[in-house]
Amino acid sequence: MATFMYYGHSCFLLDDGRYKVLVDPFLTGNPAAAITADAVEADFILVSHAHSDHIGDAGEIAARTGAEVIGTPEVLALLRPQVDAGKLHGMNLGGSATLPFGKVRLTLAQHSAGVAGGIACGFVLYLGGRVFYFAGDTALFSDMQLIGRKDAIDYALLPIGDYYTMGLEDAALAAQWLGARHVIPLHYDTWPVIAQDVQKYKELTEAMSKAEVHIVAPGQSLAIQ
């Protein structure tokens, strides 16, 4: 059985008991961080884009742990001074790779990238017998319906903070379009500008989709069903 551990903002860890997959490890300087960059463990790191609140401590953690890093080429190029080139998987939208923990595919995200010439992305992950969709930072876009058609999504990890990403209503519609069985909201309450009523999001999403919304506080974990 896999476990989801939330470290705050958009940073989380998926652990299938053998492999640890760390996503968007913004820990240093994160007021909501539930762990420090020198304490977190990872076998693989996924980076959705190069804004500092997502690429965060990826280079330092990868250098310390030997983790392999997955993202787009322009974003991963920023990590070359710290991470061996053989550990960097510079993929692109629509591309997929089979890795020891399962499979990962890069998906579209409607967001700026934080690096010249780059693009932001999301990820579909097959891990521990379940399918996860991490949207990354994104606006609502209609091709979320295609993502849900291509993969039977068990858990959708969606930003709800508004201002920089989807807000409550758009993220609720995203859950509907994706057809996800479960939703975990991310990227909210880190700073006042993205403060949100997460309970309202849960009520709205469960009223308009089949998803069960799990509110996980930083430092808490969720057993994947």
Beta strands, then each sheet from edge to edge (+ up, - down):
strand 1: 3-8
strand 2: 11-15
strand 3: 20-23
strand 4: 44-46
strand 5: 68-71
strand 6: 88-90
strand 7: 96-99
strand 8: 102-108
strand 9: 121-127
strand 10: 130-134
strand 11: 155-159
strand 12: 182-186
strand 13: 212-213
strand 14: 221-223
sheet 1: 6+ 5+ 4+ 3+ 2- 1+ 14-
sheet 2: 7+ 8- 9+ 10- 11- 12- 13-
end
